[in-house]
């Protein structure tokens, strides 16, 4: 059963029927405003009074959109209550608001309404309703299992390796496990994870959670069922897995090579620690945002390469941002097909539909447009160089959260630009892709063909 415009109707607002993608947008906006209100409470901030509106809005947006950009120090500015709010926003943002609502509905009513299935399918980029309930349950089950395993490993290391009390170690373990699996990048340490740059028992579990979360829930669920039976993998799974490996390896080599002798980053480290830090940094460009080295001290050439990695992002229908590996792969195979002179675009023994070509091109052009406009605006209202501004813009749009250190110093207008970028980055590609996939316009006529000169 495919969702079409005549059947994919969401709830109504004052008699206006909303498209499911619009319902998702309003849900994320509502969660962001609710989180903002909670973070403005005096109990959420250290010291007297409450957090300023813009600080609370920026933090809530960053948490719900699982980005990790911050304008205040999470460890010292927010109270334990505020940190719990941030953690909750990260978790529901990672699940997806409509997925989270569906979980509540299943827990209370033991079933999902058709309306809930439609909106959950839209958020998960599904074109059918056959097993939406199973998908939702699978998302929650996998998330909690991965987060629990990582939390246990981190808790033990914080206790044994750093002498933290059980309560403190448990809280640190849970917070960083949830933040890493949901690709958020929030940390309870003022220097993020710089203090653990040489500790594989902290860096590797977090990196593993980031990689798994960045695959996307459809891929995770299929690997869970058919890890060793490759012939059962869909084209989507094959592209995401192979693309993830290729980008992780190439990114690790690129960053490590450039920063190898940089005295402000990898230079002072022994070679095993350099490899660990280079790999960890490459992993974070997949839309997480933790950092174990000073991003602001990196070579501009590293920033440029990281811009490309962040823009591509991770797997679709998950917590990752960017244009997604599948979109990049489609464009790559289209390019390869044109160079070879083939008639059809074939990927892993399957032919790509021409509608997929249009969707990929549309999404990339929209993303490039958003990044160019935002970069131009920030350059007009600040005197910061383009390399740092572009890095910040791509990081926000791709919901990564890595920063060269300029975010907190931006003027209010600049921070609002980043808020919009995080929101568009988390929901814009989803909304546009869902709208294209779920709405088909049939025409009874075609115009005469003609082609312009290309190149």
Secondary structure, DSSP 8 states (H G I E B T S, - for coil): ----TTT-EEEEETTEEEEHHHHHHHHHHHHHHHHHHHHTSGGGBSSSS---HHHHHHHHHHHHTT----SS-HHHHB-HHHHHHHHHHHHHHHH-HHHHHHHHHHHHHSS--HHHHHHHHHHTT-S--TTHHHHHHHHHHHHHHHHHHHHHHHHHHHHHHH---HHHHHHHHHHHHHHHHTT----SSTTTTGGGTT-HHHHHHHHHHHHHHHT-HHHHHHHHHHSS-GGG--HHHHHHHHHHHHHHHHHHHHHHHHHTT-TTTTTTS-HHHHHHHHHHHHHHTTT----SS-GGGS-HHHHHHHHHHHHH-S-SSSS--SS-HHHHHHHHHHHHHHHHT-SS-EETTEE--HHHHHHHHHHHHHHHHHHHHHHHHHHHH----HHHHHHHHHHHHTT----SS-TTTS-HHHHHHHHHHHHIIIIIHHHHHHHHHH-----S-----------
